[in-house]
Amino acid sequence: MMAPIRIDHAHLSDTPAIAQMVGELLDEIMRATGNRAFHFNLDETTALLKTLLEQGKYHVLVARDEKGTEVGFATLCESFALYAEGAYGTIPELYVRPQQRSRQVGQQLIRAAKALGLARQWKRLEVTTPQLPQFDRTLAFYEREGFSVAGGRKLKMAL
């Protein structure tokens, strides 16, 4: 039996490791899609993450193995919409290092995200998957965890 994974709220001291995993996530997406869609700079990402945590605008859950090593993370932020009947949470990033994906780390991060949402009285959680069909397994994971497809596509516009 594998040792349990621990889920914690991230502290400022966690920012370098989480930023590194952000880079791993973005690299995995870009390799799978063949599209260099993201700019990533480790120092910039670390600094931005630190600022967002300090401002309380971003919630980060970090998964640690039995040695205390960071093996995954989920980020959450609060949004508001009439269609959602008020406050709701968005999961902009969720990542588990590939060698840890058979340990149900993602499921534990989703459970912790739900608990955070309930504590903040959010009406729902929303998540956007990376590009399909390259990430069909990611979509299947979220569906197994209780998310349902709401339709549409995620669009962006640079400002």
N, C-alpha and C positions, 0 to 999 in steps of 0.2 A: 504494500500500500504506500502510495506517495504521501509525503508530508504535505500538510495543508498550505494553501495559499492564503496570505493575509492581505486584506484590502484596507488601505488607510487613506485619509484625506492628505493630499500632498502638502508638504511644507516647503519653504523657500529653499532649503538645502537639497530638495529633490529635483530642482529645476534642471541641472545639467543632465541628469539621467533621463528625465522625461523628454527634454529637448532632443536628446540623441535618438530616442524612440520615435519622435515625430519625424525625424529625418529618415529612419528606417521605413516608417509607414509610407511617406511620400515617395521614397525610392521604389518600394514594392508596387505602388499604384502606377508610377510612371513606367516601370519595366513591363508590367502586365499589359498596359494600354498602348505602349509605344509612343506616348505623348508626354513631352516635357512640360506639363501643365503647371508645375509649381516651382517657385523660387525657394530655395532653402539655404540658410546660412546658420550654422550652429550657434555662433555667438549672438546673432540678432534674435534668433528664436528663444534662446535662454533668457536674454534680457527682456523680451516681450512677455514671456511666460511669467517671469518674476514680477513685472509691472502689473499684469492682469491679476495675479494672485494677491498682490498687495492691495489692489483696488477692490477686491472682493467681487469682481465682475465675472470671474471664471472659477469654476469648481473643478478640481482635478482629483480623481481617484486613482491611486497607484496600487498595483498588485505586486506583492513581494513573495519570493519563494522562502523556503525554510532557512536560507542563509541571509535573508534580508535584501537580496538582489532584486532590483526592479525588473519585472518580467512582462508588464503590460500596464496600460493606463486607459482611462476614459475621461474625457473632458465634457463639462456640461455648462450651459449658460441659460439664463432665464430670458424668456421672450413673452410678449403679450399679443393676443389677437382676439378679435371678436368671435371668429369661427371656433376658436379653442375655448371660448367662454372665460377668458381671463389669462392668468399666468400659466405658462407651460415651460417645459424644459426641452432643450435641444442638445443632442449629443453630436458635436461637430467632429470629434475624433474618438475612435476606440481602436486600440491596437494591442495585440498580444504577440510577443516574439514567436516565430514559427516553431521553435523547439519546445515551446510550452503549450501549444494549442490543443494538445490532447488531455490537458489537466483541468479542463472546464474553467479556465481563467476568465474567458469572455463571459460565461454565464454568471460567474461571481461578480464581475464588474457591472453587469446589467442589474443584478439584484441590488447591489449597492447604489446604483443610479436610481432605481425605483425607490429605495428607502430615502434617499436625499430628496427626490421629488415629492414624496409624501410628506416629509418633514417641512418642506417649503410650501406645501399646499398647492402644488402644480396640478393642473387638470389632466395632463398627459405628458408623454415623452415623444419626441420626434427624432428621427435619424435619417440621414441620406446615405445611401450606399455609393461606393465608387461605381464607375462605368460598368454597365452590363454589356455583353454576357461574360466579360472577363471576371466579374465578381459575383457570379450566380451563387457561389457557395456562401458568400457574405450575406446576400439577400436571404438565402435559406436559413442561415444562422439566426438572423433577426426574426424571421417568421416563427422559428421554433421557440424563440424567447418571448413570443406574444405580440410582436409588432405585426401590423397588417399594412399592405400596400395601399397608399392613399391616392395613387395616380399622379400623373404629371411628371415633370422632370425638374431638376434643380437647374436654374439659370443664374448667370452672374454678369455683372457689368462693372468694369473697373472705374473708379472715381478719381 
